Amino acid sequence: MNIFHDISELHRDENTFITLGTFDGVHLGHQKIIKRLVEKTKKAGGRNFLVTFDPHPRNVISGNSDFRILSTPEEKAVVLKKLGIMNMLVINFTKEFSQNSAEDFFKKYIIDSIGIREIIIGYDHRFGKGRGGDKTTLMEMGRQYGFGVETVDAFSLNGEIISSTKIRKALAEGDIKTAGSFLGRNYEFSGLVVEGDKRGRDLGFPTANIKLNDETKLLPALGIYVVEVFVGDKNYFGLLSIGKRPTFYDSGNIIPEVFIYDFNNDIYGKQVMVSIIERLRGEEKFSSPGELIAQMIVDKKNGFEVIRNLEPVKKNRENIS
């Protein structure tokens, strides 16, 4: 997949099928749009383009520093490539850019720079200054410039329409199962292994502290999770703690740290990707280190049972004794 960050890098081709949006999480609703895009591209023998934005428009327009994203551009790219996206344009979303009207944006970035045969969008898609552009805007421009417009209906699961907002809510509540079912895959995050206070090692459960690659990435609710950890081309299973370590500290930053089953390698300074499988429990404050160790032993056993009961594909990747 080709990834572009500036329209000066593009060449125009009118036999191009386009979709446009933030696509945060690339959930099943997004995937329905993308699959339709890829299907039409193949049938016409053309190319496709997905146009998206970074940072997330809500971070820029609202100025809300607490807003968290479901997927970074790099994470989006991995999923989109698997789905058949050929080209992705990542537009730097700034306050200045947000003042472009829907028509001006579409003509400059899509019609004049990429070229377009047809655009496929979600049923509720809006774009441009004040989110003033919609299906009607696109159909009027389509008649003027000679391209087609197709809208894709919402994707529902068990009678509920999937959205990025609902996935954020599920993660905030620690409901990993619902988030995963809406995404169509486990929720994941990536980061750099950094040195911590080595307290886990002293307790007999050495952990790898992870510094997120993107500070705006959403972490699930505080607690203990069963995870799969990818280091380079190898994968391992383990337990993820997301918390403030209240047994030892009265306050502090939220730290993600991973205990990996039967693992003694030095991975400081290495990139890891963590795929969250299941939540075991919420974060708790214990009266003593001994009480915490006792609970960690229980967590380790419970996590092991979750891993043993995974579907065959995952069990084939199991590398714990």
Secondary structure, DSSP 8 states (H G I E B T S, - for coil): -EEESSGGG----SSEEEEES--TT--HHHHHHHHHHHHHHHHHT-EEEEEEEES-HHHHHS--TT--BS--HHHHHHHHHHHT--EEEEEE--TTGGGS-HHHHIIIIIITTT--SEEEEETT--BSGGG-B-HHHHHHHHHHHT-EEEEE---EETTEE--HHHHHHHHHTT-HHHHHHHHTS-EEEEEEEE----HHHHTT---EEEEESSTTB---SSEEEEEEEEETTEEEEEEEEEE--TTT-SS---EEEEEETT-----TT-EEEEEEEEEEEE----SSHHHHHHHHHHHHHHHHHHHHTS-HHHHTT----
